Amino acid sequence: MVDIKTLLGLVDHYSPSGSECAAVEWLVGRMNELGFDEANVDGAGNAVGRIGNGPKQVILLGHIDTFPGEIPVRLEEGILLGRGSVDAKGPLACFVDAVAEVGAVEGWQFVVIGAVEEERDSDGARYIVSRYSPDFAIVGEPNRWDRVSLGYKGSACVNISIQRKQSHTASGEQTACENAVEIWLAIKRLADSFNQGKERAFDKVLPSLQSFESSADEFQQWARFRVAARLPLEIPPDQWYQQLTEIAPNAKIEPDGFPVPAWQCQKNTPLVRALLSGIRSQGGTPSFVYKMGTADLNIVAPVWCCPTVVYGPGDSRYDHTPDEQIELVKYTKAVRALSAALKTLTH
């Protein structure tokens, strides 16, 4: 089993989005301890470490922030429990340990980034995306040690508001609340129509009603609701907004937060082949997965336009849960599989 100091130290430094400083400083120190040529905190607060000075570059982008809710860190029969052990300090620690194991390779440099704010608006990834131009990129998310993720869905959130003049209940006029419900049902019908015949959830529109509120005074009544949608490759956020406008021409539709288009990685690349080989070297049977959420992959991959994949140990069923945990044997396999992949990729 590999040394779990990196994993344990990261998980032991609780770092929900917006409170990553202590974990970042610890990781910078750990990378220096492991012999990285350079390790520091960048302008966004990301932890950045580099090994090697060659012109070719592999970026391993993990995130150091976690979902809120501190969980007591403890080891139980080969399992590490604690917030972030899966999402996504397990993958980030794996990146650090694997790069340290490989060391410097002539003509190459490995850059490990522990990005901040991934669980909110991906501020860390948005900061670095224009500052690097790698030859290969690996994004760290938990997909199990023996799987490679090739795609993440897009997302877009909107607030939809309806306002009406106050009317007598006996008038028969449609209320703001009734109109809001009608619009939500139309959104559901739109999604159902688009999804018809599509087998993979990755290819479907998945809207969800997040909140609903209404009120009235002597002269006005209003209703307001929030819709979040997981979007497929076929529907970028701008197109989704336009469809909502057509469904509800008399409503006020306001995008909320950063929209994120879906992204699908190329399957037949030297990076994918190296990772599959690395997984096999540890006795695994590699497979592919397409995820329903979004990740920093969606931010960086369209800009970097290099072979990119998502990899990392951990079972995503434990993401954000009170019993978040990672098996140390599988963490070890991931580190060794990744280090083998990096050696294959750069030799």
HUZI-V103010 format. One record per residue. N is the residue number from 1. RES is the residue in one letter. PSI is psi in whole degrees, -180 to 180 (NA if undefined). D_LAST is the distance of its C-alpha to the last C-alpha in whole Angstrom. Layout:
((N;RES;PSI;D_LAST) (N;RES;PSI;D_LAST))
This chain:
((1;M;139;25) (2;V;162;23) (3;D;129;25) (4;I;17;27) (5;K;-41;28) (6;T;-49;26) (7;L;-49;28) (8;L;-42;31) (9;G;-41;31) (10;L;-47;30) (11;V;-32;33) (12;D;-19;35) (13;H;93;36) (14;Y;128;37) (15;S;68;36) (16;P;159;38) (17;S;130;37) (18;G;-10;39) (19;S;49;39) (20;E;-6;35) (21;C;-49;36) (22;A;-42;36) (23;A;-39;33) (24;V;-48;31) (25;E;-40;32) (26;W;-43;31) (27;L;-40;28) (28;V;-45;27) (29;G;-39;29) (30;R;-41;27) (31;M;-39;23) (32;N;-42;25) (33;E;-34;26) (34;L;0;22) (35;G;20;21) (36;F;145;20) (37;D;-29;20) (38;E;140;22) (39;A;130;24) (40;N;-179;27) (41;V;127;30) (42;D;-174;30) (43;G;-18;33) (44;A;-7;33) (45;G;8;33) (46;N;149;29) (47;A;127;27) (48;V;127;24) (49;G;145;21) (50;R;138;18) (51;I;127;16) (52;G;160;14) (53;N;12;15) (54;G;166;13) (55;P;-23;14) (56;K;143;12) (57;Q;135;13) (58;V;123;13) (59;I;131;16) (60;L;103;18) (61;L;108;21) (62;G;-180;24) (63;H;142;28) (64;I;-13;30) (65;D;159;33) (66;T;167;35) (67;F;145;38) (68;P;159;41) (69;G;92;43) (70;E;136;42) (71;I;129;41) (72;P;129;42) (73;V;128;39) (74;R;153;39) (75;L;127;37) (76;E;108;39) (77;E;52;38) (78;G;12;34) (79;I;131;34) (80;L;122;34) (81;L;142;37) (82;G;154;37) (83;R;128;37) (84;G;-7;33) (85;S;-31;32) (86;V;-58;31) (87;D;98;31) (88;A;38;28) (89;K;-25;28) (90;G;-54;26) (91;P;-41;23) (92;L;-45;23) (93;A;-39;23) (94;C;-43;21) (95;F;-48;18) (96;V;-48;20) (97;D;-39;19) (98;A;-43;16) (99;V;-41;14) (100;A;-37;16) (101;E;-38;15) (102;V;-44;11) (103;G;-167;13) (104;A;138;12) (105;V;129;8) (106;E;132;9) (107;G;-2;10) (108;W;162;10) (109;Q;140;13) (110;F;128;13) (111;V;118;17) (112;V;129;19) (113;I;124;23) (114;G;95;26) (115;A;149;28) (116;V;160;32) (117;E;20;34) (118;E;-34;32) (119;E;-8;35) (120;R;-95;37) (121;D;16;36) (122;S;42;33) (123;D;-39;34) (124;G;-45;30) (125;A;-39;28) (126;R;-30;31) (127;Y;-42;30) (128;I;-19;27) (129;V;-34;26) (130;S;0;27) (131;R;-5;26) (132;Y;156;22) (133;S;73;20) (134;P;162;17) (135;D;-33;14) (136;F;150;14) (137;A;138;17) (138;I;125;17) (139;V;135;21) (140;G;111;23) (141;E;152;26) (142;P;114;27) (143;N;16;26) (144;R;148;26) (145;W;-23;23) (146;D;18;22) (147;R;151;23) (148;V;128;21) (149;S;134;24) (150;L;3;24) (151;G;148;27) (152;Y;142;30) (153;K;163;33) (154;G;174;35) (155;S;152;38) (156;A;136;41) (157;C;144;44) (158;V;151;48) (159;N;128;51) (160;I;125;54) (161;S;140;57) (162;I;134;61) (163;Q;139;64) (164;R;153;68) (165;K;146;71) (166;Q;141;73) (167;S;162;75) (168;H;143;78) (169;T;-21;76) (170;A;-1;79) (171;S;-25;78) (172;G;-1;75) (173;E;147;73) (174;Q;134;69) (175;T;165;68) (176;A;-40;65) (177;C;-42;63) (178;E;-40;64) (179;N;-39;62) (180;A;-44;59) (181;V;-41;59) (182;E;-42;60) (183;I;-43;57) (184;W;-42;55) (185;L;-34;56) (186;A;-37;55) (187;I;-43;51) (188;K;-41;51) (189;R;-40;53) (190;L;-47;50) (191;A;-44;47) (192;D;-39;49) (193;S;-44;49) (194;F;-38;46) (195;N;-13;44) (196;Q;127;46) (197;G;-5;45) (198;K;124;41) (199;E;-38;40) (200;R;134;37) (201;A;-28;38) (202;F;-26;35) (203;D;2;37) (204;K;157;40) (205;V;128;42) (206;L;87;43) (207;P;152;45) (208;S;142;47) (209;L;115;50) (210;Q;-34;49) (211;S;160;53) (212;F;131;56) (213;E;154;59) (214;S;162;62) (215;S;177;66) (216;A;156;69) (217;D;-159;72) (218;E;-23;75) (219;F;-22;74) (220;Q;153;70) (221;Q;148;68) (222;W;158;64) (223;A;146;61) (224;R;133;57) (225;F;158;54) (226;R;131;51) (227;V;127;48) (228;A;141;45) (229;A;134;43) (230;R;124;39) (231;L;146;38) (232;P;177;36) (233;L;-35;34) (234;E;-19;37) (235;I;97;39) (236;P;160;38) (237;P;-41;40) (238;D;-39;42) (239;Q;-38;43) (240;W;-45;44) (241;Y;-42;46) (242;Q;-40;48) (243;Q;-39;49) (244;L;-38;50) (245;T;-38;53) (246;E;-35;54) (247;I;-37;55) (248;A;69;57) (249;P;-24;58) (250;N;3;60) (251;A;161;58) (252;K;121;56) (253;I;118;53) (254;E;114;50) (255;P;142;47) (256;D;117;46) (257;G;-167;42) (258;F;122;39) (259;P;147;39) (260;V;116;35) (261;P;153;34) (262;A;158;32) (263;W;138;29) (264;Q;129;27) (265;C;156;23) (266;Q;143;21) (267;K;-36;21) (268;N;79;18) (269;T;161;15) (270;P;-34;11) (271;L;-48;12) (272;V;-46;15) (273;R;-39;14) (274;A;-41;11) (275;L;-41;14) (276;L;-42;16) (277;S;-41;14) (278;G;-41;14) (279;I;-43;18) (280;R;-34;18) (281;S;-20;16) (282;Q;18;19) (283;G;10;22) (284;G;159;22) (285;T;100;23) (286;P;151;22) (287;S;171;24) (288;F;155;25) (289;V;149;27) (290;Y;127;29) (291;K;155;31) (292;M;-17;34) (293;G;-170;34) (294;T;164;32) (295;A;177;29) (296;D;-18;28) (297;L;-45;25) (298;N;-24;29) (299;I;-48;29) (300;V;-36;25) (301;A;-43;24) (302;P;-24;27) (303;V;-44;26) (304;W;-31;22) (305;C;40;22) (306;C;166;18) (307;P;126;17) (308;T;144;18) (309;V;171;19) (310;V;130;21) (311;Y;150;20) (312;G;146;22) (313;P;164;24) (314;G;147;28) (315;D;115;31) (316;S;-10;32) (317;R;-22;35) (318;Y;-2;36) (319;D;129;35) (320;H;9;38) (321;T;163;40) (322;P;-15;42) (323;D;38;40) (324;E;132;37) (325;Q;159;35) (326;I;139;31) (327;E;127;31) (328;L;-32;29) (329;V;-42;27) (330;K;-32;26) (331;Y;-45;24) (332;T;-43;23) (333;K;-39;21) (334;A;-44;20) (335;V;-46;18) (336;R;-37;17) (337;A;-42;16) (338;L;-42;14) (339;S;-39;12) (340;A;-40;11) (341;A;-42;10) (342;L;-38;9) (343;K;-44;6) (344;T;-42;6) (345;L;-33;6) (346;T;10;4) (347;H;NA;0))
